[in-house]
Amino acid sequence: MQITRRRFLAATAAAGTLLPAGARRLWAATALDLGGGATLETLSDGTLVLPASFVLGDLPADAAGAILAAAGLEPAAQFTAPCNVTLFRDGARTVLFDAGAGRGFVDSAGRLPEALDAIGLAPEEVTHVLFTHGHPDHLWGILDEFEEPLFPSAELVMGRLEHAYWTDPATAETIGPMRAGFAAGAARRLEVLGDAVRLVEDGEEVLPGITARLTPGHTPGHMAFAVGAAGGQALVLGDAVGNHHLAFARPDWPAPSDQDAAAGAATRAALLAELAGSGVPIVGFHLPDGGIGRVGRGGAEGGYRFIAA
Ligand SMILES: [Zn+2]
């Protein structure tokens, strides 16, 4: 399996609509050749700035310092997390995993349309959008500024459990004040999309060679997707493993970014143990350097480490 890295420069005309005059945006993307003409690559939707408490929870400062240092980071009040949207192409299908944040969430994200433009891919050419979960940075970009689907020809796919959670009116009441806006935003978008969303089950082959895998905890119905082709395979993780430092070094540590921290930790620990053994490439939505890599053993605290492609 061949791994290559490319960098894309956005067309200045497209970038100029969002950036100060003279600024240029560099789109980093990593590509994975799955064989048989199929590729996985990532496109940047931008970044999120997250409070350290949201990422590290109650982790003691000395443990946090060691884990961050092993990942080349220093303790800080905030972390900047990349947002990697995965693109699968096999000649017949052009599949996005998640749709990015769109314009209404945070200023630092919602750049997927520019990233697509930079690689010369028109929204009309996207045949499928598979959602890992219903959080804003993954779902909200599916509608454009006119509340129309951004990818007019695409079939939309979401796990049945995840869809049921975000369309349940009770979710806005039970999700807690910190995420109430997430619930309202997801419910509104899913209402607009209506039955255009195909609902899939754990273990279902969603498209030829692409299988949904329930990975709950970050959200109740979070799905990863196993992507297999003639020569190789990979696992699109979504947010099941949410960063390259604490989540790898101490997968068992409860993450405040997971809605159900215990379930999220159990899912993460099982996934990383499996992936360290199998060596299957991964794509993480918030992992660095384009988000494609592998799981290695021997990280800080005796856990795992992210090996970028
Ligand atoms: Zn999420």
Residues whose N, C-alpha, C, O or C-beta is under 5 A from the ligand:
A	BS01	ZN	H135 D239
